[in-house]
Amino acid sequence: MAAEGALCEAISTAGKILFFTGAGISTPSGIPDFRGPQGVWRKRDPVFYQDFMSSEDSRVDYWEYKLEGWAAFQEARPNAVHDAIVRIEKAGKLGLVVTQNVDGLHLLAGTSSSLLVELHGTNGKVECQECRQETDPEESFEYFRRKGAAPRCPCGGYLKPATISFGQGLKPEDLERAFQGASSCDLVLSLGSTLSVEPAASIPLSAAKGGSPYFIVNQGETAHDRIDCLSGRIDGLVEEILPAAVEKALGQG
């Protein structure tokens, strides 16, 4: 309880908060986890970007995986965690949301795009790997359902959901925005992430090493649980802990 009280106090006094969010904040919305105890990648081998680009079998495997989860992504709606972050923004306390999630739920909840970095891209668009044109995903999924073959762009390039695949580098401009946000915040909260993926996990850590209080809320262990600059660690359901902390910190209204 001491850590939860300290979290409320930190939110109350902070001027600019950096939220770093992972799969654990979206599981209550019906989005599968990836690296937790029941994570997707414990049940299925990932398709690496190089294999996607070089092998039709790998492209088909990738599109089959994406199709399996497409209905869940379409039906998912923001939950109390997303709403609490929007409330922080409305209170004028949001510095930046840096998310590893590709479900688009922060935007759907009302987080301003100017205050959001989707580090691993989004399932809400399909991108040509050649000309970089972005299109609506449903047309590509319908093609895959009918043909059983990976869709292609009119230019001839391979179409792929606009997410970062294994072996594919993050966009430099997104990393730059994220680290800038970390350098200018005065509180960093990591929510629902195992903090095991680099360089993403270095973003909240850089804020902490720069002197910002650093709190982690996650069910299960994270890679940052024993670092010296950690201000508080709360193990539990983020959808229960964060909204309550925000409510207590900001009060009614």
FIKOLZA-1660 file (N, C-alpha, C; in steps of 0.1 Angstrom, whole numbers, plus 5000, padded with zeros to 4 digits):
% residues 253
   i   px   py   pz ch aa at
   1 5008 4988 5000  A  M  N
   1 5000 5000 5000  A  M CA
   1 5009 5013 5000  A  M  C
   2 5021 5012 5006  A  A  N
   2 5029 5023 5006  A  A CA
   2 5033 5028 4992  A  A  C
   3 5036 5018 4983  A  A  N
   3 5039 5022 4970  A  A CA
   3 5027 5028 4962  A  A  C
   4 5015 5023 4965  A  E  N
   4 5004 5029 4959  A  E CA
   4 5001 5043 4963  A  E  C
   5 5003 5046 4976  A  G  N
   5 5002 5059 4981  A  G CA
   5 5013 5069 4975  A  G  C
   6 5025 5064 4974  A  A  N
   6 5035 5072 4968  A  A CA
   6 5032 5074 4953  A  A  C
   7 5026 5065 4946  A  L  N
   7 5022 5067 4932  A  L CA
   7 5012 5078 4931  A  L  C
   8 5002 5078 4940  A  C  N
   8 4992 5088 4940  A  C CA
   8 4998 5102 4942  A  C  C
   9 5007 5103 4952  A  E  N
   9 5013 5115 4955  A  E CA
   9 5022 5120 4943  A  E  C
  10 5029 5111 4936  A  A  N
  10 5037 5114 4925  A  A CA
  10 5028 5120 4913  A  A  C
  11 5017 5113 4911  A  I  N
  11 5008 5118 4900  A  I CA
  11 5003 5132 4904  A  I  C
  12 4999 5134 4916  A  S  N
  12 4993 5147 4921  A  S CA
  12 5003 5158 4919  A  S  C
  13 5016 5156 4922  A  T  N
  13 5026 5167 4922  A  T CA
  13 5033 5168 4908  A  T  C
  14 5031 5158 4899  A  A  N
  14 5039 5159 4887  A  A CA
  14 5033 5170 4877  A  A  C
  15 5042 5175 4869  A  G  N
  15 5038 5185 4860  A  G CA
  15 5037 5179 4846  A  G  C
  16 5046 5169 4843  A  K  N
  16 5046 5164 4829  A  K CA
  16 5050 5149 4831  A  K  C
  17 5040 5140 4828  A  I  N
  17 5042 5126 4830  A  I CA
  17 5044 5119 4817  A  I  C
  18 5054 5110 4817  A  L  N
  18 5056 5101 4806  A  L CA
  18 5050 5087 4809  A  L  C
  19 5041 5082 4801  A  F  N
  19 5035 5069 4803  A  F CA
  19 5042 5060 4792  A  F  C
  20 5047 5048 4797  A  F  N
  20 5053 5038 4789  A  F CA
  20 5043 5026 4790  A  F  C
  21 5037 5022 4779  A  T  N
  21 5026 5012 4781  A  T CA
  21 5029 5000 4772  A  T  C
  22 5026 4988 4778  A  G  N
  22 5028 4975 4771  A  G CA
  22 5015 4967 4770  A  G  C
  23 5016 4955 4766  A  A  N
  23 5005 4946 4763  A  A CA
  23 4995 4944 4775  A  A  C
  24 5001 4945 4787  A  G  N
  24 4992 4943 4799  A  G CA
  24 4981 4953 4801  A  G  C
  25 4982 4965 4794  A  I  N
  25 4971 4974 4796  A  I CA
  25 4960 4971 4786  A  I  C
  26 4962 4963 4776  A  S  N
  26 4952 4960 4766  A  S CA
  26 4946 4947 4767  A  S  C
  27 4951 4938 4775  A  T  N
  27 4945 4925 4777  A  T CA
  27 4931 4926 4783  A  T  C
  28 4927 4936 4791  A  P  N
  28 4913 4938 4796  A  P CA
  28 4904 4942 4784  A  P  C
  29 4910 4947 4773  A  S  N
  29 4902 4950 4762  A  S CA
  29 4900 4938 4752  A  S  C
  30 4906 4927 4755  A  G  N
  30 4905 4915 4747  A  G CA
  30 4916 4913 4737  A  G  C
  31 4927 4921 4739  A  I  N
  31 4939 4920 4730  A  I CA
  31 4949 4910 4736  A  I  C
  32 4953 4899 4729  A  P  N
  32 4962 4889 4735  A  P CA
  32 4975 4895 4739  A  P  C
  33 4980 4890 4750  A  D  N
  33 4994 4894 4755  A  D CA
  33 5004 4887 4746  A  D  C
  34 5016 4892 4746  A  F  N
  34 5027 4886 4738  A  F CA
  34 5038 4879 4745  A  F  C
  35 5042 4885 4757  A  R  N
  35 5054 4880 4763  A  R CA
  35 5051 4876 4778  A  R  C
  36 5038 4877 4782  A  G  N
  36 5035 4872 4796  A  G CA
  36 5034 4857 4796  A  G  C
  37 5030 4851 4808  A  P  N
  37 5029 4837 4810  A  P CA
  37 5021 4830 4799  A  P  C
  38 5011 4836 4794  A  Q  N
  38 5002 4830 4784  A  Q CA
  38 5004 4837 4770  A  Q  C
  39 5016 4843 4768  A  G  N
  39 5018 4852 4757  A  G CA
  39 5017 4845 4743  A  G  C
  40 5014 4852 4733  A  V  N
  40 5013 4847 4719  A  V CA
  40 5026 4840 4715  A  V  C
  41 5037 4846 4718  A  W  N
  41 5050 4841 4713  A  W CA
  41 5055 4829 4721  A  W  C
  42 5047 4825 4732  A  R  N
  42 5050 4812 4738  A  R CA
  42 5043 4801 4731  A  R  C
  43 5033 4804 4722  A  K  N
  43 5025 4795 4715  A  K CA
  43 5028 4794 4700  A  K  C
  44 5035 4805 4695  A  R  N
  44 5037 4806 4680  A  R CA
  44 5050 4812 4678  A  R  C
  45 5057 4807 4668  A  D  N
  45 5070 4813 4664  A  D CA
  45 5068 4825 4656  A  D  C
  46 5075 4836 4659  A  P  N
  46 5073 4849 4651  A  P CA
  46 5079 4847 4637  A  P  C
  47 5073 4855 4628  A  V  N
  47 5079 4856 4614  A  V CA
  47 5088 4868 4614  A  V  C
  48 5101 4866 4611  A  F  N
  48 5110 4877 4610  A  F CA
  48 5109 4885 4597  A  F  C
  49 5112 4898 4598  A  Y  N
  49 5110 4906 4587  A  Y CA
  49 5118 4902 4574  A  Y  C
  50 5130 4897 4576  A  Q  N
  50 5138 4893 4565  A  Q CA
  50 5131 4881 4558  A  Q  C
  51 5125 4872 4566  A  D  N
  51 5118 4860 4560  A  D CA
  51 5105 4865 4553  A  D  C
  52 5098 4875 4559  A  F  N
  52 5086 4880 4552  A  F CA
  52 5090 4885 4538  A  F  C
  53 5101 4892 4538  A  M  N
  53 5105 4899 4525  A  M CA
  53 5111 4889 4515  A  M  C
  54 5115 4877 4519  A  S  N
  54 5122 4868 4510  A  S CA
  54 5114 4855 4507  A  S  C
  55 5103 4852 4514  A  S  N
  55 5097 4840 4513  A  S CA
  55 5081 4841 4512  A  S  C
  56 5075 4836 4502  A  E  N
  56 5060 4836 4501  A  E CA
  56 5054 4828 4512  A  E  C
  57 5060 4817 4516  A  D  N
  57 5055 4809 4526  A  D CA
  57 5055 4817 4540  A  D  C
  58 5065 4824 4542  A  S  N
  58 5066 4832 4554  A  S CA
  58 5056 4844 4554  A  S  C
  59 5054 4849 4542  A  R  N
  59 5043 4860 4541  A  R CA
  59 5030 4854 4544  A  R  C
  60 5027 4842 4539  A  V  N
  60 5014 4836 4541  A  V CA
  60 5012 4833 4556  A  V  C
  61 5023 4828 4562  A  D  N
  61 5023 4825 4576  A  D CA
  61 5020 4837 4585  A  D  C
  62 5026 4848 4580  A  Y  N
  62 5024 4861 4587  A  Y CA
  62 5010 4866 4586  A  Y  C
  63 5005 4866 4574  A  W  N
  63 4991 4870 4572  A  W CA
  63 4981 4861 4579  A  W  C
  64 4984 4848 4580  A  E  N
  64 4975 4839 4588  A  E CA
  64 4975 4843 4602  A  E  C
  65 4986 4846 4608  A  Y  N
  65 4987 4850 4622  A  Y CA
  65 4979 4863 4624  A  Y  C
  66 4981 4873 4615  A  K  N
  66 4974 4886 4616  A  K CA
  66 4959 4884 4615  A  K  C
  67 4955 4875 4606  A  L  N
  67 4941 4872 4604  A  L CA
  67 4934 4866 4616  A  L  C
  68 4942 4858 4623  A  E  N
  68 4937 4851 4635  A  E CA
  68 4933 4862 4646  A  E  C
  69 4940 4872 4647  A  G  N
  69 4938 4882 4657  A  G CA
  69 4930 4894 4652  A  G  C
  70 4926 4895 4639  A  W  N
  70 4920 4907 4633  A  W CA
  70 4907 4910 4640  A  W  C
  71 4898 4900 4642  A  A  N
  71 4885 4902 4648  A  A CA
  71 4886 4908 4662  A  A  C
  72 4896 4903 4670  A  A  N
  72 4898 4908 4683  A  A CA
  72 4902 4923 4683  A  A  C
  73 4911 4926 4674  A  F  N
  73 4915 4940 4673  A  F CA
  73 4904 4949 4668  A  F  C
  74 4895 4945 4659  A  Q  N
  74 4884 4953 4654  A  Q CA
  74 4874 4955 4665  A  Q  C
  75 4872 4945 4674  A  E  N
  75 4862 4946 4684  A  E CA
  75 4866 4953 4697  A  E  C
  76 4879 4954 4699  A  A  N
  76 4885 4959 4711  A  A CA
  76 4881 4974 4713  A  A  C
  77 4879 4977 4725  A  R  N
  77 4876 4991 4729  A  R CA
  77 4884 4995 4741  A  R  C
  78 4887 5008 4742  A  P  N
  78 4896 5013 4753  A  P CA
  78 4890 5009 4767  A  P  C
  79 4898 5007 4777  A  N  N
  79 4894 5003 4790  A  N CA
  79 4898 5014 4800  A  N  C
  80 4896 5012 4813  A  A  N
  80 4898 5022 4823  A  A CA
  80 4913 5027 4823  A  A  C
  81 4922 5020 4819  A  V  N
  81 4936 5025 4819  A  V CA
  81 4938 5035 4808  A  V  C
  82 4933 5032 4796  A  H  N
  82 4933 5042 4785  A  H CA
  82 4926 5055 4789  A  H  C
  83 4914 5053 4795  A  D  N
  83 4906 5065 4800  A  D CA
  83 4913 5073 4810  A  D  C
  84 4920 5066 4819  A  A  N
  84 4927 5074 4830  A  A CA
  84 4939 5082 4824  A  A  C
  85 4945 5077 4814  A  I  N
  85 4956 5084 4807  A  I CA
  85 4950 5097 4800  A  I  C
  86 4939 5095 4794  A  V  N
  86 4932 5107 4788  A  V CA
  86 4929 5117 4798  A  V  C
  87 4924 5112 4810  A  R  N
  87 4921 5122 4821  A  R CA
  87 4934 5129 4825  A  R  C
  88 4945 5123 4826  A  I  N
  88 4958 5129 4829  A  I CA
  88 4960 5140 4818  A  I  C
  89 4958 5137 4806  A  E  N
  89 4960 5147 4795  A  E CA
  89 4951 5159 4797  A  E  C
  90 4938 5157 4800  A  K  N
  90 4928 5168 4802  A  K CA
  90 4932 5176 4814  A  K  C
  91 4939 5170 4824  A  A  N
  91 4943 5178 4835  A  A CA
  91 4956 5186 4833  A  A  C
  92 4962 5184 4820  A  G  N
  92 4973 5192 4817  A  G CA
  92 4986 5186 4822  A  G  C
  93 4986 5173 4825  A  K  N
  93 4998 5167 4831  A  K CA
  93 5005 5157 4822  A  K  C
  94 5000 5155 4810  A  L  N
  94 5006 5145 4801  A  L CA
  94 5017 5151 4793  A  L  C
  95 5029 5145 4794  A  G  N
  95 5040 5148 4786  A  G CA
  95 5040 5140 4773  A  G  C
  96 5039 5127 4774  A  L  N
  96 5039 5118 4763  A  L CA
  96 5035 5104 4767  A  L  C
  97 5028 5098 4757  A  V  N
  97 5025 5083 4759  A  V CA
  97 5034 5076 4748  A  V  C
  98 5042 5067 4753  A  V  N
  98 5050 5059 4745  A  V CA
  98 5045 5045 4746  A  V  C
  99 5040 5039 4736  A  T  N
  99 5034 5026 4737  A  T CA
  99 5040 5016 4728  A  T  C
 100 5041 5003 4733  A  Q  N
 100 5046 4992 4725  A  Q CA
 100 5034 4985 4718  A  Q  C
 101 5022 4989 4721  A  N  N
 101 5010 4983 4716  A  N CA
 101 5007 4988 4702  A  N  C
 102 5001 4979 4694  A  V  N
 102 4998 4982 4680  A  V CA
 102 4982 4982 4678  A  V  C
 103 4975 4983 4689  A  D  N
 103 4960 4981 4688  A  D CA
 103 4953 4994 4685  A  D  C
 104 4960 5006 4686  A  G  N
 104 4953 5019 4684  A  G CA
 104 4944 5023 4695  A  G  C
 105 4944 5017 4706  A  L  N
 105 4934 5020 4717  A  L CA
 105 4936 5033 4724  A  L  C
 106 4949 5037 4724  A  H  N
 106 4952 5051 4730  A  H CA
 106 4945 5062 4722  A  H  C
 107 4946 5061 4709  A  L  N
 107 4940 5071 4700  A  L CA
 107 4924 5070 4701  A  L  C
 108 4919 5057 4701  A  L  N
 108 4905 5055 4702  A  L CA
 108 4899 5061 4715  A  L  C
 109 4907 5060 4726  A  A  N
 109 4903 5066 4739  A  A CA
 109 4903 5081 4739  A  A  C
 110 4911 5087 4730  A  G  N
 110 4911 5102 4730  A  G CA
 110 4925 5108 4732  A  G  C
 111 4935 5100 4734  A  T  N
 111 4948 5106 4735  A  T CA
 111 4952 5113 4722  A  T  C
 112 4957 5125 4724  A  S  N
 112 4961 5133 4712  A  S CA
 112 4973 5126 4705  A  S  C
 113 4971 5126 4691  A  S  N
 113 4982 5120 4683  A  S CA
 113 4995 5127 4685  A  S  C
 114 4995 5140 4688  A  S  N
 114 5007 5148 4690  A  S CA
 114 5014 5144 4703  A  S  C
 115 5007 5137 4712  A  L  N
 115 5013 5132 4725  A  L CA
 115 5014 5117 4726  A  L  C
 116 5015 5111 4714  A  L  N
 116 5015 5096 4714  A  L CA
 116 5026 5092 4704  A  L  C
 117 5034 5082 4709  A  V  N
 117 5044 5075 4700  A  V CA
 117 5040 5060 4700  A  V  C
 118 5036 5055 4689  A  E  N
 118 5033 5041 4687  A  E CA
 118 5046 5034 4682  A  E  C
 119 5055 5030 4691  A  L  N
 119 5068 5026 4688  A  L CA
 119 5068 5014 4678  A  L  C
 120 5059 5005 4680  A  H  N
 120 5058 4993 4672  A  H CA
 120 5048 4994 4661  A  H  C
 121 5043 5006 4657  A  G  N
 121 5034 5008 4646  A  G CA
 121 5020 5005 4650  A  G  C
 122 5011 5002 4640  A  T  N
 122 4997 5001 4643  A  T CA
 122 4991 4990 4633  A  T  C
 123 4982 4983 4638  A  N  N
 123 4974 4974 4630  A  N CA
 123 4963 4981 4622  A  N  C
 124 4962 4994 4624  A  G  N
 124 4951 5001 4618  A  G CA
 124 4954 5005 4603  A  G  C
 125 4966 5002 4599  A  K  N
 125 4970 5005 4585  A  K CA
 125 4978 4993 4579  A  K  C
 126 4978 4992 4566  A  V  N
 126 4986 4983 4559  A  V CA
 126 4996 4992 4551  A  V  C
 127 5009 4988 4550  A  E  N
 127 5019 4996 4544  A  E CA
 127 5026 4988 4533  A  E  C
 128 5028 4994 4522  A  C  N
 128 5036 4988 4511  A  C CA
 128 5051 4989 4515  A  C  C
 129 5058 4978 4514  A  Q  N
 129 5072 4978 4518  A  Q CA
 129 5081 4984 4508  A  Q  C
 130 5075 4987 4496  A  E  N
 130 5083 4993 4485  A  E CA
 130 5080 5008 4484  A  E  C
 131 5068 5012 4482  A  C  N
 131 5065 5026 4479  A  C CA
 131 5060 5033 4492  A  C  C
 132 5058 5025 4503  A  R  N
 132 5054 5030 4516  A  R CA
 132 5040 5037 4516  A  R  C
 133 5032 5034 4506  A  Q  N
 133 5018 5039 4507  A  Q CA
 133 5010 5031 4517  A  Q  C
 134 5002 5038 4525  A  E  N
 134 4994 5032 4535  A  E CA
 134 4979 5031 4531  A  E  C
 135 4973 5019 4534  A  T  N
 135 4959 5017 4530  A  T CA
 135 4952 5011 4541  A  T  C
 136 4938 5010 4540  A  D  N
 136 4930 5004 4550  A  D CA
 136 4932 4989 4550  A  D  C
 137 4933 4982 4562  A  P  N
 137 4937 4968 4562  A  P CA
 137 4926 4959 4557  A  P  C
 138 4913 4962 4557  A  E  N
 138 4903 4953 4554  A  E CA
 138 4904 4948 4540  A  E  C
 139 4907 4956 4530  A  E  N
 139 4909 4951 4517  A  E CA
 139 4919 4941 4515  A  E  C
 140 4930 4942 4522  A  S  N
 140 4941 4932 4522  A  S CA
 140 4937 4919 4529  A  S  C
 141 4930 4921 4540  A  F  N
 141 4925 4909 4547  A  F CA
 141 4915 4901 4538  A  F  C
 142 4906 4908 4531  A  E  N
 142 4897 4902 4522  A  E CA
 142 4904 4895 4511  A  E  C
 143 4914 4901 4505  A  Y  N
 143 4922 4894 4495  A  Y CA
 143 4928 4881 4500  A  Y  C
 144 4934 4882 4512  A  F  N
 144 4940 4870 4518  A  F CA
 144 4930 4859 4520  A  F  C
 145 4918 4863 4525  A  R  N
 145 4908 4853 4528  A  R CA
 145 4904 4846 4515  A  R  C
 146 4903 4853 4504  A  R  N
 146 4898 4848 4491  A  R CA
 146 4909 4840 4484  A  R  C
 147 4921 4845 4484  A  K  N
 147 4931 4839 4476  A  K CA
 147 4941 4830 4483  A  K  C
 148 4942 4832 4497  A  G  N
 148 4952 4824 4504  A  G CA
 148 4966 4828 4501  A  G  C
 149 4968 4839 4495  A  A  N
 149 4981 4844 4491  A  A CA
 149 4983 4858 4497  A  A  C
 150 4996 4862 4499  A  A  N
 150 4999 4875 4505  A  A CA
 150 4995 4886 4495  A  A  C
 151 4988 4896 4500  A  P  N
 151 4985 4907 4491  A  P CA
 151 4997 4916 4487  A  P  C
 152 4996 4922 4475  A  R  N
 152 5006 4930 4470  A  R CA
 152 5001 4944 4466  A  R  C
 153 5009 4954 4466  A  C  N
 153 5006 4967 4462  A  C CA
 153 5005 4968 4447  A  C  C
 154 4998 4978 4441  A  P  N
 154 4998 4980 4427  A  P CA
 154 5012 4982 4421  A  P  C
 155 5021 4987 4430  A  C  N
 155 5035 4990 4425  A  C CA
 155 5043 4977 4425  A  C  C
 156 5037 4966 4430  A  G  N
 156 5044 4953 4430  A  G CA
 156 5050 4950 4444  A  G  C
 157 5051 4960 4453  A  G  N
 157 5057 4957 4466  A  G CA
 157 5048 4949 4475  A  G  C
 158 5054 4943 4485  A  Y  N
 158 5046 4934 4494  A  Y CA
 158 5039 4943 4504  A  Y  C
 159 5026 4940 4507  A  L  N
 159 5018 4947 4516  A  L CA
 159 5019 4940 4530  A  L  C
 160 5020 4948 4540  A  K  N
 160 5022 4943 4554  A  K CA
 160 5015 4952 4564  A  K  C
 161 5008 4947 4574  A  P  N
 161 5003 4956 4584  A  P CA
 161 5014 4965 4589  A  P  C
 162 5011 4978 4592  A  A  N
 162 5021 4988 4595  A  A CA
 162 5026 4987 4610  A  A  C
 163 5030 4975 4613  A  T  N
 163 5036 4972 4626  A  T CA
 163 5051 4968 4624  A  T  C
 164 5059 4969 4634  A  I  N
 164 5073 4966 4634  A  I CA
 164 5074 4951 4637  A  I  C
 165 5080 4943 4627  A  S  N
 165 5081 4929 4629  A  S CA
 165 5095 4926 4635  A  S  C
 166 5096 4914 4640  A  F  N
 166 5109 4909 4645  A  F CA
 166 5120 4911 4634  A  F  C
 167 5131 4916 4638  A  G  N
 167 5142 4919 4628  A  G CA
 167 5140 4931 4620  A  G  C
 168 5130 4939 4623  A  Q  N
 168 5128 4952 4616  A  Q CA
 168 5131 4963 4625  A  Q  C
 169 5138 4973 4621  A  G  N
 169 5142 4984 4630  A  G CA
 169 5131 4993 4633  A  G  C
 170 5131 4999 4645  A  L  N
 170 5121 5010 4648  A  L CA
 170 5124 5022 4640  A  L  C
 171 5114 5030 4638  A  K  N
 171 5116 5043 4631  A  K CA
 171 5124 5053 4639  A  K  C
 172 5135 5058 4633  A  P  N
 172 5143 5067 4641  A  P CA
 172 5136 5079 4646  A  P  C
 173 5126 5084 4638  A  E  N
 173 5119 5096 4643  A  E CA
 173 5110 5093 4655  A  E  C
 174 5105 5081 4656  A  D  N
 174 5097 5077 4668  A  D CA
 174 5106 5075 4680  A  D  C
 175 5118 5069 4679  A  L  N
 175 5127 5068 4690  A  L CA
 175 5132 5082 4695  A  L  C
 176 5134 5091 4685  A  E  N
 176 5139 5104 4689  A  E CA
 176 5128 5111 4697  A  E  C
 177 5115 5111 4693  A  R  N
 177 5105 5117 4700  A  R CA
 177 5103 5111 4714  A  R  C
 178 5105 5098 4715  A  A  N
 178 5103 5091 4728  A  A CA
 178 5114 5095 4737  A  A  C
 179 5126 5095 4733  A  F  N
 179 5137 5099 4742  A  F CA
 179 5137 5114 4746  A  F  C
 180 5132 5122 4737  A  Q  N
 180 5130 5136 4740  A  Q CA
 180 5120 5137 4751  A  Q  C
 181 5109 5130 4750  A  G  N
 181 5098 5130 4760  A  G CA
 181 5104 5125 4773  A  G  C
 182 5112 5115 4773  A  A  N
 182 5118 5110 4785  A  A CA
 182 5127 5120 4792  A  A  C
 183 5134 5128 4784  A  S  N
 183 5143 5138 4789  A  S CA
 183 5136 5150 4795  A  S  C
 184 5124 5152 4791  A  S  N
 184 5117 5164 4796  A  S CA
 184 5106 5162 4806  A  S  C
 185 5103 5149 4810  A  C  N
 185 5092 5146 4819  A  C CA
 185 5097 5147 4834  A  C  C
 186 5088 5148 4843  A  D  N
 186 5092 5148 4857  A  D CA
 186 5086 5137 4865  A  D  C
 187 5080 5127 4858  A  L  N
 187 5075 5115 4863  A  L CA
 187 5074 5105 4852  A  L  C
 188 5078 5092 4854  A  V  N
 188 5076 5082 4844  A  V CA
 188 5069 5070 4850  A  V  C
 189 5059 5065 4843  A  L  N
 189 5051 5054 4847  A  L CA
 189 5051 5043 4837  A  L  C
 190 5056 5031 4840  A  S  N
 190 5056 5020 4831  A  S CA
 190 5044 5011 4835  A  S  C
 191 5035 5009 4825  A  L  N
 191 5023 5001 4828  A  L CA
 191 5022 4989 4819  A  L  C
 192 5020 4977 4825  A  G  N
 192 5017 4965 4817  A  G CA
 192 5028 4961 4808  A  G  C
 193 5040 4963 4811  A  S  N
 193 5051 4959 4802  A  S CA
 193 5061 4951 4810  A  S  C
 194 5067 4941 4804  A  T  N
 194 5078 4933 4811  A  T CA
 194 5091 4940 4810  A  T  C
 195 5091 4951 4802  A  L  N
 195 5103 4959 4800  A  L CA
 195 5115 4951 4796  A  L  C
 196 5113 4941 4787  A  S  N
 196 5123 4932 4783  A  S CA
 196 5127 4934 4768  A  S  C
 197 5121 4943 4761  A  V  N
 197 5124 4946 4747  A  V CA
 197 5132 4959 4746  A  V  C
 198 5143 4957 4740  A  E  N
 198 5152 4969 4737  A  E CA
 198 5151 4973 4722  A  E  C
 199 5153 4986 4719  A  P  N
 199 5156 4997 4728  A  P CA
 199 5145 5003 4735  A  P  C
 200 5132 4998 4733  A  A  N
 200 5121 5004 4739  A  A CA
 200 5122 5006 4754  A  A  C
 201 5127 4995 4761  A  A  N
 201 5127 4996 4776  A  A CA
 201 5137 5006 4781  A  A  C
 202 5146 5010 4772  A  S  N
 202 5156 5021 4776  A  S CA
 202 5150 5034 4778  A  S  C
 203 5138 5036 4772  A  I  N
 203 5131 5049 4772  A  I CA
 203 5127 5053 4787  A  I  C
 204 5119 5045 4794  A  P  N
 204 5116 5049 4807  A  P CA
 204 5128 5049 4816  A  P  C
 205 5137 5040 4814  A  L  N
 205 5150 5039 4822  A  L CA
 205 5158 5052 4820  A  L  C
 206 5158 5058 4808  A  S  N
 206 5166 5070 4806  A  S CA
 206 5160 5082 4814  A  S  C
 207 5146 5082 4815  A  A  N
 207 5140 5092 4823  A  A CA
 207 5143 5091 4838  A  A  C
 208 5143 5078 4843  A  A  N
 208 5147 5075 4857  A  A CA
 208 5161 5079 4859  A  A  C
 209 5170 5075 4850  A  K  N
 209 5184 5079 4852  A  K CA
 209 5187 5094 4852  A  K  C
 210 5178 5101 4845  A  G  N
 210 5178 5115 4844  A  G CA
 210 5173 5122 4857  A  G  C
 211 5167 5114 4866  A  G  N
 211 5163 5120 4879  A  G CA
 211 5148 5120 4881  A  G  C
 212 5140 5116 4871  A  S  N
 212 5125 5115 4872  A  S CA
 212 5121 5103 4881  A  S  C
 213 5112 5105 4890  A  P  N
 213 5106 5094 4897  A  P CA
 213 5101 5084 4887  A  P  C
 214 5103 5071 4891  A  Y  N
 214 5100 5060 4881  A  Y CA
 214 5092 5049 4889  A  Y  C
 215 5079 5047 4884  A  F  N
 215 5071 5037 4890  A  F CA
 215 5067 5027 4880  A  F  C
 216 5067 5014 4884  A  I  N
 216 5063 5003 4875  A  I CA
 216 5050 4997 4881  A  I  C
 217 5040 4995 4872  A  V  N
 217 5028 4988 4876  A  V CA
 217 5026 4976 4866  A  V  C
 218 5027 4964 4871  A  N  N
 218 5026 4952 4862  A  N CA
 218 5023 4940 4870  A  N  C
 219 5015 4931 4864  A  Q  N
 219 5013 4918 4870  A  Q CA
 219 5024 4909 4865  A  Q  C
 220 5033 4905 4874  A  G  N
 220 5044 4897 4871  A  G CA
 220 5057 4905 4870  A  G  C
 221 5068 4897 4870  A  E  N
 221 5081 4904 4870  A  E CA
 221 5084 4912 4858  A  E  C
 222 5093 4922 4860  A  T  N
 222 5098 4930 4848  A  T CA
 222 5113 4930 4849  A  T  C
 223 5119 4934 4838  A  A  N
 223 5134 4935 4838  A  A CA
 223 5140 4947 4846  A  A  C
 224 5131 4956 4851  A  H  N
 224 5136 4967 4858  A  H CA
 224 5132 4967 4873  A  H  C
 225 5128 4955 4878  A  D  N
 225 5123 4955 4892  A  D CA
 225 5134 4957 4902  A  D  C
 226 5146 4955 4899  A  R  N
 226 5157 4957 4909  A  R CA
 226 5167 4968 4906  A  R  C
 227 5163 4977 4897  A  I  N
 227 5172 4988 4894  A  I CA
 227 5173 4998 4906  A  I  C
 228 5184 5005 4907  A  D  N
 228 5186 5014 4918  A  D CA
 228 5177 5026 4918  A  D  C
 229 5173 5031 4906  A  C  N
 229 5166 5043 4904  A  C CA
 229 5151 5041 4904  A  C  C
 230 5146 5030 4908  A  L  N
 230 5132 5027 4908  A  L CA
 230 5125 5033 4920  A  L  C
 231 5115 5041 4919  A  S  N
 231 5108 5048 4930  A  S CA
 231 5097 5039 4936  A  S  C
 232 5091 5031 4928  A  G  N
 232 5080 5022 4934  A  G CA
 232 5077 5011 4924  A  G  C
 233 5073 5000 4930  A  R  N
 233 5070 4988 4921  A  R CA
 233 5057 4982 4927  A  R  C
 234 5046 4982 4919  A  I  N
 234 5033 4977 4923  A  I CA
 234 5030 4965 4914  A  I  C
 235 5028 4953 4920  A  D  N
 235 5025 4941 4913  A  D CA
 235 5010 4939 4914  A  D  C
 236 5003 4939 4902  A  G  N
 236 4989 4937 4902  A  G CA
 236 4983 4941 4889  A  G  C
 237 4970 4941 4888  A  L  N
 237 4963 4944 4876  A  L CA
 237 4963 4959 4874  A  L  C
 238 4969 4963 4863  A  V  N
 238 4970 4978 4860  A  V CA
 238 4957 4984 4858  A  V  C
 239 4947 4977 4853  A  E  N
 239 4933 4983 4851  A  E CA
 239 4926 4986 4865  A  E  C
 240 4931 4980 4875  A  E  N
 240 4926 4983 4889  A  E CA
 240 4934 4994 4896  A  E  C
 241 4947 4993 4894  A  I  N
 241 4956 5002 4901  A  I CA
 241 4957 5016 4896  A  I  C
 242 4959 5017 4883  A  L  N
 242 4961 5031 4878  A  L CA
 242 4949 5039 4878  A  L  C
 243 4937 5035 4874  A  P  N
 243 4925 5044 4874  A  P CA
 243 4922 5048 4889  A  P  C
 244 4924 5039 4898  A  A  N
 244 4922 5043 4912  A  A CA
 244 4932 5054 4917  A  A  C
 245 4945 5052 4913  A  A  N
 245 4955 5062 4916  A  A CA
 245 4952 5075 4910  A  A  C
 246 4948 5075 4898  A  V  N
 246 4945 5088 4891  A  V CA
 246 4933 5095 4897  A  V  C
 247 4923 5087 4901  A  E  N
 247 4911 5092 4907  A  E CA
 247 4915 5099 4920  A  E  C
 248 4923 5092 4928  A  K  N
 248 4927 5098 4941  A  K CA
 248 4936 5110 4939  A  K  C
 249 4945 5109 4929  A  A  N
 249 4954 5121 4927  A  A CA
 249 4947 5133 4922  A  A  C
 250 4937 5131 4913  A  L  N
 250 4931 5143 4907  A  L CA
 250 4918 5147 4913  A  L  C
 251 4912 5137 4921  A  G  N
 251 4899 5140 4927  A  G CA
 251 4887 5140 4918  A  G  C
 252 4876 5144 4922  A  Q  N
 252 4864 5144 4914  A  Q CA
 252 4865 5155 4903  A  Q  C
 253 4858 5152 4892  A  G  N
 253 4857 5162 4882  A  G CA
 253 4866 5160 4870  A  G  C
% end
